[in-house]
Amino acid sequence: MIRYMIGRVTSLCLSLVVASMVIFTVVEIVPGDPAAYMLGVNARPDTIAALRTELGLDLPTAQRYVAWVTGMLQGDFGTSYTYRTPVSQMVADRIAVSLPLALLALAITVVIAFPAGIYAASHRGRTGDLGVMGATQLGIAVPNFWFAMILVLIFAIKLRWVSAGGFPGWDAGLFKGLKALILPAFALALPQAAILTRVMRSSLLDMLNEDFIRTARAKGLSRRQALWRHAVRNALIPVLTIIGLQFSFLLAGGIVIEQVFFLPGMGRLIFQAISSRDLIVVESVVMLLIASVIIVNFAVDLAYAAVDPRLRTGA
Amino acid sequence: MKLLTTMMLAGSAAMLATGALAQNTHIDVAMQLEPPNLDPTGGAAQAIDSVVYSNIFEGLTRFMSDGSVVPGLAERWDISDDGLVYTFHLRSGVTFHDGTSMDAEDVKFSLDRARAEDSTNAQKGLFANITDVTVIDPLTVQVTLSVPTGSFLFNMAWGDAVIVAPESIGTAATNPVGTGAFVFQDWVQGDHISIARNPGYWGTPAVLESVTFRFISDPTAAYAALMAEDVDVFAGYPAPENVPQFEADPRFQVLIGNTEGETILAMNNGAEPFNNRLVRKAVAHAIDRQAIIDGAMYGMGTPIGTHFAPHNPDYIDLTGLSNYDPELSRQLLAEAGYPDGFDTVMTLPPPSYARRGGEIIAAQLREVGINAEIQNQEWAQWLEVTFGGHDYGLTIVSHTEPMDIGIYANPGYYFQYDNPDFQKLMATLNQTTEPAARSDLLKQAQTIIAEDYVNGYLFELAIPTIARAGIEGLWLNQPTAAIDMTAVSWP
């Protein structure tokens, strides 16, 4: 177990270092000067030079990389060029929207996918299974922004139950906050739920063909008992992998949904920062996202170890 | 359960009540882009001016919706006979939102700061001719210019020339403190900015108690937000294709106003083949303006034949010089030595007038044998490669600065037009303060660049504002980027 842990932690650190280098290099290579962007077409060259000095952009690249990395290690993610506010504060504000949104979407995903997957697997080949599979086919095929627009059309424009978008902030109360997130969460969750349902179903079906299920049946358990006591737990390993990937996707990949619902989330922050060449924001936020993906994967690895005793003792 | 239902009913009744109440004194305004910060003296982003111009910050003079310049914080002024010394008489009793008084020292501070060596003012050129700012007494300030500058009062109306206080300018990016009819309340980045009526305003107080600016960049989301009545006004509505739907809906009114945005097909005058006037003339005749306005802008926009706003009294219609005539265009190309046309690169920044217009123009140019390869560029990339690096053949951009024909006098500007006669004319114009003479010079200037076919002149950008029916006092036109809410009210 300890060797397994050391191996995981080493690869975690290495991934972070490599990621930081790649991000910095890519962002620096892409053409576009943040100072020139901020000052627009009538700016004079000396004004742009003055702003570059003010922002610290005139320092050598290597020096800026080292300053950026050491800053991050001390918890300082720099100050946004355009917003002139600390990146850590901006990220904290945005995570307050993106993280609850991702969690809510993940919860909806799981709540839909687990029962649907188990139901489909236990009714394999029958009408119920075909119905679930048809629905998941549709869920995967429909792009989530289109689904989002349909939701807005029905629930915001026709029924007026919720706003078409925007986020009132958690200060306005938990209920109002959740109300603003419910449509985007559904729009995000539906395709994910469809995917997860299929994974759950096929993983369960694989398990149902395993020897240990036959043994369980042979010792007298009913099909249903064997399914619930033995198959579901074993089927969870691939499902956990997918959930880990989906969570990372939901956290960072909500850009389109955040645009459709004009939510002040992480995706929109990155989108704005890239188009305004707010390099420090792009670098720090992408680094944070990558770190979170790497850490979620690390957590999933640990979860495997918890679910699968062979990983704990074998290695 | 029954109790819960009752509570919920009571709650929704209360919400309805506040909703109805708020409607008379509050307006939600949506705009497409979020300002990066709120300091109009430290950035070029139009979204900054949209929120703060006139609402929060004011200058010595100010623009009205029709483009005229009227007294702002300066009640009146005297101009010396040689046109070099402007003596501004400030309004008395004006205070900043933090309670400090606005006086001649603040004016001196603001102007000196904008023209200082380390100034990061995006329009530093507005202040270039100022040689000295002297405080005469708390309400009188004297500005001395190096040369007579006919546009000086106009320059002082820009959002980049607003009067700020030394005590508060340091934090203006996130907490702007001005003298306007609204006070900054809060900014939830990525979502909204709120402003509230300034009870101590020196002039006519705002009708509305509060205004919230929301940022909705996606055109579909913009449509949904209006239809769901989440926002009351959308300034610069980004989906022209469904404007007719709002026109037909009695809940809304549609205002289609002018901007100062001359939308041009810029040509790289400094490089082959566009350094040849015949080629430029061929391009100009190959373009069907109306097809571009209809196809890319859904009919919104006024054709222009030179770099000048059609609503300006000094505008002359020169579209006839470059009427759509592909046959003539082909002849001109042959005459210029390109009987089979040529290949070039057309870079397109993100706005839809450029991306949609670019596709149409490329097709029109292909008709006469010019093969323009389209390259889409983000703004930052466009600024560096096209605007700064001059690495392009054609590009489409809307020049939204008011009265900016002077850019043609700068040979280093991105389209690299270098005509000493024009430069001399502009120098004369800058030193002329007499209105009739200025008007004459401006007309000459328009004609020179139109006859030189410096760029392809397409149309004056229109700005659609969609508002709930009955809302009054919104600006129709955009002489400068502004969503001036000071006179806006519900019926």
Boltz contact constraints between the chains, C-beta under 6 A:
constraints:
  - contact:
      token1: [A, 31]
      token2: [B, 381]
      max_distance: 6.0
  - contact:
      token1: [A, 31]
      token2: [B, 384]
      max_distance: 6.0
  - contact:
      token1: [A, 31]
      token2: [B, 385]
      max_distance: 6.0
  - contact:
      token1: [A, 32]
      token2: [B, 380]
      max_distance: 6.0
  - contact:
      token1: [A, 32]
      token2: [B, 381]
      max_distance: 6.0
  - contact:
      token1: [A, 32]
      token2: [B, 384]
      max_distance: 6.0
  - contact:
      token1: [A, 33]
      token2: [B, 384]
      max_distance: 6.0
  - contact:
      token1: [A, 36]
      token2: [B, 383]
      max_distance: 6.0
  - contact:
      token1: [A, 37]
      token2: [B, 380]
      max_distance: 6.0
  - contact:
      token1: [A, 37]
      token2: [B, 383]
      max_distance: 6.0
  - contact:
      token1: [A, 38]
      token2: [B, 43]
      max_distance: 6.0
  - contact:
      token1: [A, 39]
      token2: [B, 44]
      max_distance: 6.0
  - contact:
      token1: [A, 39]
      token2: [B, 122]
      max_distance: 6.0
  - contact:
      token1: [A, 40]
      token2: [B, 44]
      max_distance: 6.0
  - contact:
      token1: [A, 40]
      token2: [B, 122]
      max_distance: 6.0
  - contact:
      token1: [A, 42]
      token2: [B, 123]
      max_distance: 6.0
  - contact:
      token1: [A, 43]
      token2: [B, 122]
      max_distance: 6.0
  - contact:
      token1: [A, 44]
      token2: [B, 124]
      max_distance: 6.0
  - contact:
      token1: [A, 47]
      token2: [B, 120]
      max_distance: 6.0
  - contact:
      token1: [A, 47]
      token2: [B, 124]
      max_distance: 6.0
  - contact:
      token1: [A, 50]
      token2: [B, 118]
      max_distance: 6.0
  - contact:
      token1: [A, 50]
      token2: [B, 120]
      max_distance: 6.0
  - contact:
      token1: [A, 51]
      token2: [B, 120]
      max_distance: 6.0
  - contact:
      token1: [A, 82]
      token2: [B, 36]
      max_distance: 6.0
  - contact:
      token1: [A, 83]
      token2: [B, 36]
      max_distance: 6.0
  - contact:
      token1: [A, 83]
      token2: [B, 37]
      max_distance: 6.0
  - contact:
      token1: [A, 84]
      token2: [B, 37]
      max_distance: 6.0
  - contact:
      token1: [A, 84]
      token2: [B, 173]
      max_distance: 6.0
  - contact:
      token1: [A, 149]
      token2: [B, 220]
      max_distance: 6.0
  - contact:
      token1: [A, 152]
      token2: [B, 224]
      max_distance: 6.0
  - contact:
      token1: [A, 156]
      token2: [B, 228]
      max_distance: 6.0
  - contact:
      token1: [A, 157]
      token2: [B, 227]
      max_distance: 6.0
  - contact:
      token1: [A, 157]
      token2: [B, 228]
      max_distance: 6.0
  - contact:
      token1: [A, 163]
      token2: [B, 230]
      max_distance: 6.0
  - contact:
      token1: [A, 164]
      token2: [B, 224]
      max_distance: 6.0
  - contact:
      token1: [A, 164]
      token2: [B, 225]
      max_distance: 6.0
  - contact:
      token1: [A, 164]
      token2: [B, 228]
      max_distance: 6.0
  - contact:
      token1: [A, 164]
      token2: [B, 230]
      max_distance: 6.0
  - contact:
      token1: [A, 165]
      token2: [B, 221]
      max_distance: 6.0
  - contact:
      token1: [A, 167]
      token2: [B, 191]
      max_distance: 6.0
  - contact:
      token1: [A, 169]
      token2: [B, 188]
      max_distance: 6.0
  - contact:
      token1: [A, 259]
      token2: [B, 218]
      max_distance: 6.0
  - contact:
      token1: [A, 260]
      token2: [B, 218]
      max_distance: 6.0
  - contact:
      token1: [A, 260]
      token2: [B, 221]
      max_distance: 6.0
  - contact:
      token1: [A, 262]
      token2: [B, 216]
      max_distance: 6.0
  - contact:
      token1: [A, 262]
      token2: [B, 221]
      max_distance: 6.0
  - contact:
      token1: [A, 264]
      token2: [B, 190]
      max_distance: 6.0
  - contact:
      token1: [A, 264]
      token2: [B, 191]
      max_distance: 6.0
  - contact:
      token1: [A, 268]
      token2: [B, 190]
      max_distance: 6.0
  - contact:
      token1: [A, 275]
      token2: [B, 378]
      max_distance: 6.0
  - contact:
      token1: [A, 277]
      token2: [B, 380]
      max_distance: 6.0
